[in-house]
């Protein structure tokens, strides 16, 4: 997150202490923590209501009924929350429990997929059973919120260590031991928040273009002189599913992307499919994403040490040693293996072959990427596997890893100012002219 940018590490330490205290209160006295949460929610609703009512005074010609209604509703809601907090405990516990059950079921599917692919799967199964068990207990048996207090308290404590680690690394930026320790202290945003960050990024960019069409041209940042050795791209576009995002990485002159590119193997609308690794030139990849797929890209540049570069290349070579070439329909037509012209086929893989000179590969039995799974073995996991040797591998504490979680993670590393993430670049097709702009805060 960008909230810590240009903030002294000492302030980070104070924030981590505050979060730690909140976690301990939740862990040791859930009733007190619940009272604090309800009081804060009540105050927030009342303040928002007052702000809406105040906005009526600033309006002249437009209707004031909307602001009046929202303002009164917020104030009454705040008073109700303060007066009757007990009415929220049951529904809140049930909602959190059901969310745990749903996540557990998705992780369970992932474990079955891994077992079918011949990859390690037992640990994933255990994680799924824990999620489902805790979810059932919270949704149907918890009456005091004690279990939620324990879980959320532990999460806040670990998140406090996460912030503390950022501050520690910033204070000891030249200490290799601190850098290595921070690698194992990463806690992500909760899934329900992180998943929607790419859509928020798109909304922010669209609002900026609408309000100030020329603003994007004034965002170059020349303060960073370090060279970038690889770049991680976060994709997003309009729509619920596309808005969730996609992740791939450029290494050298090529981009490597993983996904459900063979639509003939799709199950559940593409949620499950044969996993396909795509290799294509970086320039063609960016052009294809912007001009054909109408996306925006946020690129995060990484500056690597020689050891990190070797680790990334070794990991990539290891993945490429476990794949077999695969031909999309356009390539088959070009070789005369099926009837038609390459341009006749409009599936995504054929478009990439025709427009981006892409090569395609499928993984062999025994590799976890043999089958693509949208909420498990997905695009983010493959990128995380490749760049894990750089020290920014993402610990998946929630069992599901999303493009939004990676966006949040990379953004925080960039905003810290002393990590290996040294650039943040917005790519957008403006009036059919590809623009590359830096320094926009997407979240």
The 8 nearest C-alpha neighbors of each residue, nearest first, counted from 0:
[[1, 411, 2, 410, 407, 442, 3, 414],
 [0, 2, 3, 4, 414, 411, 410, 440],
 [3, 1, 0, 4, 414, 6, 411, 5],
 [2, 4, 6, 1, 5, 414, 415, 0],
 [3, 5, 414, 6, 1, 2, 415, 416],
 [6, 4, 3, 7, 415, 414, 416, 2],
 [7, 5, 3, 4, 8, 10, 11, 2],
 [6, 8, 9, 10, 5, 11, 3, 166],
 [9, 7, 166, 11, 10, 12, 6, 169],
 [8, 10, 12, 7, 11, 13, 166, 6],
 [11, 9, 13, 12, 8, 7, 14, 6],
 [12, 10, 8, 14, 9, 13, 166, 15],
 [11, 13, 9, 15, 10, 14, 163, 166],
 [14, 12, 10, 16, 15, 11, 17, 9],
 [15, 13, 17, 11, 16, 12, 10, 18],
 [14, 16, 159, 12, 18, 13, 17, 163],
 [15, 17, 19, 13, 14, 18, 20, 12],
 [18, 16, 14, 20, 19, 15, 21, 13],
 [19, 17, 21, 15, 159, 20, 16, 22],
 [18, 20, 156, 16, 22, 159, 21, 17],
 [21, 19, 23, 17, 22, 18, 16, 24],
 [22, 20, 18, 24, 19, 23, 25, 17],
 [23, 21, 152, 155, 19, 25, 156, 20],
 [22, 24, 26, 20, 25, 21, 27, 152],
 [25, 23, 21, 27, 26, 28, 22, 32],
 [24, 26, 29, 152, 32, 22, 148, 23],
 [25, 27, 152, 149, 23, 24, 148, 28],
 [26, 28, 24, 25, 23, 29, 149, 148],
 [29, 27, 24, 30, 31, 25, 26, 32],
 [28, 30, 25, 32, 148, 31, 33, 145],
 [31, 29, 33, 32, 28, 34, 25, 144],
 [32, 30, 34, 33, 29, 28, 35, 24],
 [31, 33, 29, 25, 35, 30, 34, 24],
 [32, 34, 30, 36, 31, 35, 29, 37],
 [35, 33, 31, 37, 32, 36, 38, 30],
 [34, 36, 32, 38, 33, 37, 39, 31],
 [37, 35, 33, 39, 34, 38, 40, 32],
 [38, 36, 40, 34, 39, 35, 41, 33],
 [37, 39, 41, 35, 36, 40, 34, 42],
 [38, 40, 36, 42, 37, 41, 43, 35],
 [41, 39, 37, 43, 38, 42, 36, 44],
 [40, 42, 77, 38, 44, 39, 43, 81],
 [43, 41, 45, 39, 40, 44, 46, 38],
 [42, 44, 40, 46, 41, 45, 39, 47],
 [45, 43, 77, 47, 73, 41, 46, 42],
 [44, 46, 74, 48, 42, 77, 47, 43],
 [47, 45, 49, 43, 48, 44, 42, 50],
 [48, 46, 50, 44, 49, 45, 43, 51],
 [47, 49, 70, 73, 45, 74, 51, 46],
 [48, 50, 52, 46, 51, 47, 53, 45],
 [49, 51, 53, 47, 48, 52, 46, 54],
 [52, 50, 70, 54, 48, 66, 53, 49],
 [53, 51, 49, 70, 54, 50, 55, 67],
 [52, 54, 50, 55, 51, 56, 49, 57],
 [53, 55, 51, 57, 56, 52, 50, 58],
 [54, 56, 58, 53, 57, 52, 63, 66],
 [57, 55, 54, 58, 53, 52, 59, 63],
 [56, 58, 54, 55, 59, 53, 52, 63],
 [59, 57, 55, 56, 61, 60, 54, 63],
 [60, 58, 61, 57, 56, 62, 55, 63],
 [59, 61, 58, 62, 63, 57, 55, 56],
 [62, 60, 59, 58, 63, 64, 55, 65],
 [61, 63, 64, 60, 65, 58, 59, 66],
 [62, 64, 65, 66, 55, 67, 61, 58],
 [63, 65, 67, 66, 62, 68, 69, 55],
 [66, 64, 68, 67, 63, 69, 62, 70],
 [67, 65, 69, 51, 68, 63, 64, 70],
 [68, 66, 64, 70, 65, 69, 52, 71],
 [67, 69, 65, 71, 70, 66, 64, 72],
 [70, 68, 72, 66, 71, 67, 73, 65],
 [69, 71, 48, 51, 67, 73, 52, 72],
 [70, 72, 74, 68, 73, 69, 75, 67],
 [71, 73, 69, 75, 70, 74, 76, 68],
 [74, 72, 48, 76, 44, 70, 71, 75],
 [75, 73, 45, 77, 48, 71, 76, 72],
 [74, 76, 78, 72, 77, 73, 71, 79],
 [77, 75, 73, 79, 74, 78, 72, 80],
 [76, 78, 41, 44, 74, 80, 45, 75],
 [77, 79, 75, 81, 76, 80, 82, 74],
 [78, 80, 76, 82, 81, 77, 83, 75],
 [81, 79, 84, 77, 83, 78, 82, 41],
 [80, 82, 78, 79, 41, 83, 84, 38],
 [83, 81, 79, 80, 78, 84, 77, 85],
 [82, 84, 80, 85, 79, 81, 86, 87],
 [85, 83, 80, 86, 87, 81, 82, 37],
 [84, 86, 87, 83, 88, 89, 80, 82],
 [87, 85, 84, 88, 83, 89, 90, 80],
 [88, 86, 85, 90, 84, 89, 91, 80],
 [87, 89, 91, 85, 90, 86, 92, 84],
 [88, 90, 92, 91, 87, 93, 86, 142],
 [91, 89, 93, 92, 87, 88, 94, 86],
 [92, 90, 94, 88, 93, 89, 87, 95],
 [91, 93, 95, 89, 94, 90, 138, 137],
 [94, 92, 138, 90, 96, 91, 95, 97],
 [95, 93, 91, 97, 96, 92, 90, 98],
 [96, 94, 98, 92, 97, 93, 91, 99],
 [95, 97, 134, 138, 137, 99, 93, 98],
 [98, 96, 100, 94, 99, 95, 134, 138],
 [99, 97, 95, 101, 96, 100, 102, 94],
 [98, 100, 134, 96, 102, 97, 130, 101],
 [99, 101, 131, 134, 97, 103, 98, 102],
 [102, 100, 98, 104, 103, 99, 97, 105],
 [103, 101, 105, 99, 104, 100, 98, 106],
 [104, 102, 127, 130, 131, 100, 106, 101],
 [105, 103, 107, 101, 106, 102, 100, 108],
 [104, 106, 102, 108, 107, 103, 101, 109],
 [105, 107, 109, 103, 127, 108, 104, 102],
 [108, 106, 104, 127, 110, 109, 105, 124],
 [109, 107, 111, 105, 106, 110, 112, 104],
 [108, 110, 106, 112, 107, 111, 375, 113],
 [109, 111, 113, 107, 120, 124, 123, 112],
 [112, 110, 114, 108, 113, 109, 115, 107],
 [111, 113, 109, 115, 110, 114, 108, 116],
 [114, 112, 116, 110, 118, 120, 115, 111],
 [113, 115, 111, 117, 112, 116, 120, 118],
 [114, 116, 112, 113, 117, 111, 118, 110],
 [117, 115, 113, 114, 118, 365, 364, 112],
 [116, 118, 365, 114, 115, 113, 364, 119],
 [117, 119, 365, 113, 367, 116, 366, 114],
 [120, 118, 121, 113, 114, 117, 367, 122],
 [119, 121, 110, 123, 113, 114, 122, 118],
 [122, 120, 124, 123, 119, 125, 110, 114],
 [121, 123, 125, 124, 120, 126, 119, 110],
 [122, 124, 126, 110, 120, 125, 121, 127],
 [125, 123, 121, 127, 110, 122, 126, 107],
 [124, 126, 122, 128, 127, 123, 129, 121],
 [127, 125, 123, 129, 124, 128, 130, 122],
 [126, 128, 103, 107, 124, 106, 130, 125],
 [129, 127, 131, 125, 130, 126, 132, 124],
 [130, 128, 132, 126, 127, 131, 133, 125],
 [131, 129, 103, 127, 133, 99, 128, 132],
 [130, 132, 100, 103, 134, 128, 129, 133],
 [133, 131, 129, 135, 134, 130, 128, 136],
 [134, 132, 136, 130, 135, 131, 129, 137],
 [133, 135, 96, 99, 100, 131, 137, 132],
 [136, 134, 138, 132, 133, 137, 139, 131],
 [135, 137, 140, 133, 134, 139, 138, 141],
 [138, 136, 96, 141, 134, 135, 139, 140],
 [139, 137, 93, 96, 135, 136, 92, 134],
 [138, 140, 136, 137, 135, 141, 93, 96],
 [141, 139, 136, 137, 138, 142, 135, 93],
 [142, 140, 137, 136, 143, 144, 139, 138],
 [141, 143, 144, 140, 89, 145, 137, 92],
 [142, 144, 145, 141, 146, 88, 30, 29],
 [145, 143, 147, 146, 142, 141, 148, 92],
 [146, 144, 148, 143, 147, 29, 149, 141],
 [145, 147, 149, 148, 144, 150, 137, 141],
 [146, 148, 150, 144, 149, 145, 151, 137],
 [147, 149, 145, 25, 29, 146, 151, 26],
 [148, 150, 26, 152, 146, 147, 151, 153],
 [151, 149, 147, 153, 152, 148, 154, 146],
 [150, 152, 154, 148, 153, 149, 147, 155],
 [153, 151, 22, 26, 25, 149, 155, 154],
 [152, 154, 156, 150, 151, 155, 149, 157],
 [153, 155, 151, 157, 152, 156, 158, 150],
 [156, 154, 22, 158, 152, 157, 153, 159],
 [157, 155, 19, 159, 153, 22, 158, 154],
 [156, 158, 160, 154, 159, 155, 161, 153],
 [157, 159, 161, 155, 160, 156, 186, 154],
 [158, 160, 15, 156, 19, 162, 161, 157],
 [161, 159, 163, 157, 158, 162, 164, 156],
 [160, 162, 158, 164, 159, 163, 184, 185],
 [163, 161, 165, 159, 164, 15, 160, 158],
 [164, 162, 160, 166, 161, 165, 15, 12],
 [163, 165, 167, 161, 162, 166, 181, 160],
 [166, 164, 162, 168, 163, 167, 169, 161],
 [165, 167, 8, 169, 163, 164, 168, 11],
 [168, 166, 164, 170, 169, 165, 171, 163],
 [167, 169, 171, 172, 165, 170, 166, 177],
 [170, 168, 166, 172, 167, 171, 165, 8],
 [169, 171, 167, 168, 172, 166, 8, 173],
 [172, 170, 168, 174, 169, 173, 167, 177],
 [171, 173, 169, 168, 174, 170, 417, 178],
 [172, 174, 171, 175, 178, 168, 177, 170],
 [173, 175, 171, 176, 177, 172, 178, 168],
 [176, 174, 178, 177, 179, 173, 172, 171],
 [175, 177, 179, 178, 174, 180, 181, 173],
 [178, 176, 180, 179, 175, 174, 168, 181],
 [177, 179, 175, 181, 176, 180, 168, 174],
 [180, 178, 176, 182, 181, 177, 175, 183],
 [179, 181, 177, 182, 178, 183, 176, 184],
 [182, 180, 184, 178, 183, 179, 164, 177],
 [181, 183, 179, 180, 184, 390, 391, 185],
 [184, 182, 181, 180, 185, 179, 394, 392],
 [185, 183, 181, 161, 182, 186, 180, 164],
 [184, 186, 161, 183, 394, 187, 182, 393],
 [185, 187, 158, 161, 184, 396, 394, 157],
 [188, 186, 189, 404, 185, 396, 408, 395],
 [187, 189, 193, 190, 404, 192, 186, 407],
 [190, 188, 191, 192, 193, 187, 397, 404],
 [189, 191, 193, 192, 194, 188, 397, 404],
 [190, 192, 189, 194, 193, 195, 188, 98],
 [193, 191, 190, 189, 194, 195, 188, 196],
 [192, 194, 403, 404, 190, 196, 195, 188],
 [195, 193, 403, 192, 190, 196, 401, 191],
 [194, 196, 198, 193, 197, 243, 192, 403],
 [195, 197, 403, 199, 198, 193, 194, 200],
 [198, 196, 200, 199, 403, 195, 244, 243],
 [199, 197, 242, 201, 200, 196, 195, 202],
 [198, 200, 196, 202, 197, 201, 203, 195],
 [199, 201, 441, 197, 203, 198, 202, 442],
 [202, 200, 198, 204, 199, 203, 205, 197],
 [203, 201, 199, 205, 200, 204, 206, 198],
 [204, 202, 200, 206, 201, 205, 199, 207],
 [203, 205, 207, 201, 206, 202, 208, 200],
 [206, 204, 202, 208, 207, 203, 209, 201],
 [207, 205, 209, 203, 204, 208, 210, 202],
 [206, 208, 204, 210, 205, 209, 211, 203],
 [207, 209, 212, 205, 211, 206, 210, 204],
 [210, 208, 206, 207, 211, 212, 205, 204],
 [209, 211, 207, 208, 206, 212, 205, 214],
 [210, 212, 214, 208, 213, 207, 209, 215],
 [213, 211, 208, 214, 209, 210, 207, 215],
 [214, 212, 211, 215, 216, 208, 217, 207],
 [215, 213, 211, 216, 217, 212, 218, 208],
 [214, 216, 217, 213, 218, 436, 212, 208],
 [215, 217, 214, 213, 218, 436, 219, 434],
 [218, 216, 215, 214, 219, 213, 436, 437],
 [217, 219, 437, 438, 215, 216, 436, 220],
 [220, 218, 437, 436, 217, 438, 221, 216],
 [219, 221, 222, 437, 438, 218, 223, 436],
 [222, 220, 223, 219, 224, 437, 218, 438],
 [221, 223, 220, 224, 219, 225, 422, 421],
 [224, 222, 221, 225, 421, 220, 422, 226],
 [223, 225, 222, 226, 221, 421, 227, 422],
 [226, 224, 223, 227, 302, 421, 422, 301],
 [225, 227, 302, 224, 228, 301, 421, 300],
 [226, 228, 302, 301, 300, 229, 225, 230],
 [227, 229, 302, 301, 303, 226, 230, 300],
 [230, 228, 250, 301, 249, 227, 300, 251],
 [229, 231, 300, 249, 299, 248, 301, 298],
 [230, 232, 248, 299, 298, 247, 249, 300],
 [231, 233, 298, 247, 246, 297, 248, 296],
 [232, 234, 246, 297, 296, 245, 298, 244],
 [235, 233, 296, 245, 244, 295, 246, 232],
 [234, 236, 244, 242, 294, 295, 197, 241],
 [237, 235, 294, 242, 241, 295, 238, 201],
 [236, 238, 242, 241, 239, 235, 198, 201],
 [239, 237, 242, 241, 240, 236, 243, 198],
 [238, 240, 242, 241, 243, 237, 198, 236],
 [239, 241, 242, 243, 238, 244, 237, 236],
 [242, 240, 243, 238, 244, 236, 239, 235],
 [241, 243, 198, 239, 235, 236, 244, 238],
 [244, 242, 241, 240, 197, 195, 194, 198],
 [245, 243, 235, 234, 242, 402, 241, 197],
 [244, 246, 234, 233, 402, 378, 235, 247],
 [247, 245, 233, 379, 232, 378, 402, 234],
 [248, 246, 256, 232, 255, 231, 382, 378],
 [249, 247, 231, 254, 255, 230, 232, 382],
 [248, 250, 254, 230, 253, 229, 255, 231],
 [251, 249, 229, 253, 252, 254, 248, 230],
 [250, 252, 253, 249, 229, 228, 254, 281],
 [251, 253, 281, 280, 250, 249, 254, 282],
 [254, 252, 280, 281, 279, 249, 251, 250],
 [253, 255, 249, 281, 279, 248, 278, 280],
 [256, 254, 278, 248, 277, 247, 249, 253],
 [255, 257, 247, 277, 276, 254, 278, 378],
 [258, 256, 276, 378, 275, 277, 381, 255],
 [257, 259, 275, 260, 274, 378, 371, 377],
 [260, 258, 272, 274, 261, 371, 275, 273],
 [259, 261, 348, 258, 262, 275, 347, 274],
 [262, 260, 263, 259, 264, 273, 348, 275],
 [261, 263, 265, 264, 260, 259, 269, 272],
 [262, 264, 261, 265, 272, 260, 273, 266],
 [265, 263, 272, 262, 261, 273, 266, 269],
 [266, 264, 269, 272, 262, 263, 271, 268],
 [265, 267, 271, 269, 268, 272, 270, 264],
 [268, 266, 270, 269, 271, 265, 272, 264],
 [267, 269, 266, 270, 265, 271, 272, 262],
 [268, 270, 265, 271, 266, 267, 272, 259],
 [269, 271, 373, 267, 268, 372, 266, 272],
 [272, 270, 372, 266, 269, 371, 265, 267],
 [273, 271, 265, 264, 371, 259, 370, 269],
 [272, 274, 370, 371, 264, 259, 369, 275],
 [273, 275, 371, 370, 369, 259, 258, 368],
 [274, 276, 361, 360, 258, 257, 260, 259],
 [277, 275, 257, 360, 359, 256, 361, 278],
 [278, 276, 359, 256, 255, 358, 257, 275],
 [277, 279, 255, 358, 357, 254, 359, 253],
 [278, 280, 357, 253, 254, 356, 281, 355],
 [281, 279, 253, 283, 282, 252, 254, 284],
 [280, 282, 253, 284, 254, 283, 252, 285],
 [283, 281, 285, 284, 280, 286, 252, 253],
 [282, 284, 355, 286, 280, 281, 285, 287],
 [285, 283, 281, 287, 282, 286, 355, 280],
 [286, 284, 288, 282, 287, 283, 289, 281],
 [285, 287, 283, 289, 284, 288, 290, 282],
 [286, 288, 291, 284, 285, 290, 289, 283],
 [289, 287, 292, 285, 286, 294, 291, 290],
 [290, 288, 293, 294, 286, 428, 287, 292],
 [289, 291, 293, 287, 286, 288, 292, 428],
 [292, 290, 287, 293, 288, 289, 286, 294],
 [291, 293, 288, 294, 289, 290, 287, 236],
 [294, 292, 289, 290, 291, 288, 295, 236],
 [295, 293, 236, 289, 292, 235, 288, 234],
 [294, 296, 427, 235, 426, 234, 289, 236],
 [297, 295, 234, 426, 233, 425, 232, 298],
 [296, 298, 425, 233, 424, 232, 426, 299],
 [297, 299, 232, 424, 231, 423, 230, 296],
 [300, 298, 423, 231, 230, 422, 424, 420],
 [299, 301, 230, 422, 227, 420, 421, 229],
 [302, 300, 420, 227, 419, 229, 228, 421],
 [301, 303, 227, 419, 228, 226, 421, 420],
 [304, 302, 307, 308, 228, 301, 305, 419],
 [303, 305, 307, 306, 308, 302, 389, 309],
 [306, 304, 308, 307, 309, 303, 310, 302],
 [307, 305, 309, 304, 308, 310, 303, 389],
 [308, 306, 310, 389, 304, 309, 305, 303],
 [309, 307, 305, 311, 310, 306, 303, 312],
 [308, 310, 312, 306, 307, 311, 313, 305],
 [309, 311, 307, 313, 388, 308, 312, 314],
 [312, 310, 314, 308, 313, 309, 388, 385],
 [311, 313, 315, 309, 314, 310, 316, 308],
 [312, 314, 316, 310, 315, 311, 309, 317],
 [315, 313, 317, 311, 312, 316, 385, 310],
 [314, 316, 312, 318, 317, 313, 385, 311],
 [317, 315, 319, 313, 318, 314, 312, 320],
 [316, 318, 314, 320, 315, 319, 313, 321],
 [319, 317, 315, 320, 316, 321, 314, 322],
 [318, 320, 316, 321, 317, 322, 315, 323],
 [319, 321, 317, 318, 322, 316, 323, 315],
 [322, 320, 319, 318, 362, 363, 317, 323],
 [323, 321, 362, 361, 319, 360, 363, 320],
 [322, 324, 360, 361, 362, 325, 363, 321],
 [325, 323, 360, 359, 361, 322, 326, 358],
 [326, 324, 360, 359, 361, 323, 327, 358],
 [325, 327, 330, 331, 359, 328, 324, 329],
 [328, 326, 330, 329, 349, 348, 331, 325],
 [327, 329, 331, 330, 349, 332, 326, 344],
 [330, 328, 341, 349, 332, 331, 327, 344],
 [331, 329, 333, 332, 328, 327, 326, 334],
 [330, 332, 328, 336, 334, 329, 333, 337],
 [333, 331, 335, 337, 329, 330, 334, 341],
 [332, 334, 330, 331, 335, 341, 329, 340],
 [335, 333, 331, 332, 336, 330, 337, 329],
 [336, 334, 332, 337, 333, 331, 338, 339],
 [335, 337, 331, 334, 332, 338, 333, 330],
 [338, 336, 332, 335, 331, 339, 328, 334],
 [339, 337, 332, 335, 336, 340, 331, 333],
 [338, 340, 332, 343, 337, 341, 335, 333],
 [339, 341, 343, 342, 332, 333, 338, 329],
 [342, 340, 329, 343, 332, 333, 344, 330],
 [341, 343, 340, 344, 329, 353, 345, 349],
 [344, 342, 340, 341, 339, 345, 329, 332],
 [345, 343, 342, 346, 329, 341, 349, 328],
 [344, 346, 350, 349, 347, 343, 342, 348],
 [347, 345, 349, 348, 344, 350, 262, 328],
 [348, 346, 350, 349, 351, 345, 260, 261],
 [347, 349, 351, 350, 260, 346, 327, 352],
 [350, 348, 329, 352, 351, 346, 347, 327],
 [351, 349, 347, 353, 352, 348, 354, 345],
 [352, 350, 355, 348, 354, 349, 353, 357],
 [351, 353, 357, 356, 349, 350, 355, 354],
 [354, 352, 350, 351, 349, 356, 355, 342],
 [353, 355, 351, 350, 352, 356, 287, 283],
 [354, 356, 283, 351, 357, 352, 284, 353],
 [357, 355, 352, 354, 353, 279, 351, 358],
 [358, 356, 279, 352, 355, 278, 351, 277],
 [357, 359, 278, 277, 279, 356, 352, 360],
 [360, 358, 277, 325, 276, 324, 278, 326],
 [359, 361, 324, 325, 276, 323, 275, 322],
 [362, 360, 275, 322, 323, 274, 325, 276],
 [363, 361, 322, 369, 321, 368, 323, 366],
 [362, 364, 322, 321, 369, 366, 365, 361],
 [365, 363, 366, 116, 117, 369, 362, 118],
 [364, 366, 117, 118, 116, 363, 367, 369],
 [365, 367, 368, 369, 118, 364, 363, 362],
 [366, 368, 118, 369, 113, 116, 365, 370],
 [369, 367, 370, 366, 274, 376, 371, 362],
 [370, 368, 362, 274, 366, 367, 363, 273],
 [371, 369, 273, 274, 368, 272, 372, 271],
 [370, 372, 274, 272, 271, 376, 273, 377],
 [373, 371, 271, 376, 375, 377, 374, 270],
 [372, 374, 270, 377, 375, 371, 376, 271],
 [375, 373, 372, 399, 377, 376, 400, 105],
 [376, 374, 372, 377, 399, 373, 109, 400],
 [375, 377, 372, 371, 380, 368, 373, 374],
 [376, 378, 373, 380, 379, 375, 372, 371],
 [379, 377, 257, 381, 380, 246, 258, 382],
 [380, 378, 382, 381, 377, 246, 383, 402],
 [379, 381, 383, 377, 382, 378, 376, 384],
 [380, 382, 384, 383, 378, 379, 385, 377],
 [381, 383, 385, 379, 384, 380, 247, 386],
 [382, 384, 380, 386, 381, 385, 387, 392],
 [385, 383, 381, 387, 382, 386, 380, 392],
 [384, 386, 382, 383, 314, 387, 311, 315],
 [387, 385, 383, 388, 389, 384, 311, 382],
 [388, 386, 392, 384, 389, 383, 385, 390],
 [387, 389, 310, 386, 390, 311, 307, 385],
 [390, 388, 307, 387, 386, 391, 311, 303],
 [389, 391, 388, 387, 392, 182, 179, 386],
 [392, 390, 389, 387, 393, 182, 386, 388],
 [391, 393, 387, 383, 390, 394, 386, 182],
 [392, 394, 395, 391, 185, 383, 405, 387],
 [395, 393, 396, 185, 392, 186, 187, 183],
 [394, 396, 397, 398, 393, 400, 399, 187],
 [395, 397, 398, 394, 186, 187, 399, 400],
 [396, 398, 399, 395, 190, 189, 400, 187],
 [397, 399, 395, 396, 106, 400, 126, 102],
 [400, 398, 397, 375, 374, 395, 401, 106],
 [399, 401, 395, 404, 375, 398, 374, 379],
 [400, 402, 403, 404, 194, 379, 399, 405],
 [403, 401, 405, 404, 244, 245, 406, 246],
 [402, 404, 194, 193, 406, 196, 401, 405],
 [405, 403, 193, 407, 401, 406, 402, 408],
 [404, 406, 408, 402, 403, 407, 409, 401],
 [407, 405, 403, 409, 408, 404, 410, 402],
 [406, 408, 410, 404, 405, 409, 0, 403],
 [407, 409, 405, 411, 406, 410, 404, 412],
 [410, 408, 412, 406, 411, 407, 405, 413],
 [409, 411, 413, 407, 412, 408, 0, 406],
 [410, 412, 0, 414, 408, 413, 409, 415],
 [411, 413, 409, 415, 410, 414, 418, 420],
 [412, 414, 420, 410, 415, 411, 416, 421],
 [415, 413, 4, 411, 416, 412, 1, 410],
 [416, 414, 412, 413, 417, 4, 411, 418],
 [415, 417, 414, 413, 418, 412, 421, 4],
 [416, 418, 415, 169, 419, 172, 413, 412],
 [419, 417, 420, 412, 416, 413, 415, 421],
 [418, 420, 302, 301, 421, 303, 417, 412],
 [421, 419, 301, 413, 418, 300, 422, 412],
 [422, 420, 419, 300, 301, 413, 302, 223],
 [423, 421, 300, 299, 420, 424, 413, 301],
 [424, 422, 299, 298, 437, 438, 300, 297],
 [425, 423, 437, 298, 436, 297, 422, 426],
 [424, 426, 297, 436, 437, 435, 296, 298],
 [427, 425, 435, 296, 434, 295, 297, 436],
 [426, 428, 295, 434, 433, 429, 289, 425],
 [427, 429, 433, 289, 432, 431, 434, 430],
 [428, 430, 432, 431, 427, 433, 434, 289],
 [431, 429, 432, 428, 433, 434, 427, 290],
 [430, 432, 429, 428, 433, 290, 289, 434],
 [433, 431, 429, 430, 428, 434, 427, 290],
 [434, 432, 428, 427, 429, 431, 435, 426],
 [433, 435, 427, 426, 428, 432, 436, 429],
 [436, 434, 426, 425, 427, 424, 433, 437],
 [437, 435, 425, 424, 219, 218, 426, 434],
 [436, 438, 424, 219, 218, 425, 423, 220],
 [439, 437, 218, 423, 220, 219, 440, 424],
 [440, 438, 441, 437, 218, 425, 424, 423],
 [439, 441, 442, 438, 1, 200, 410, 203],
 [442, 440, 200, 439, 203, 199, 204, 201],
 [441, 200, 440, 199, 196, 0, 1, 407]]
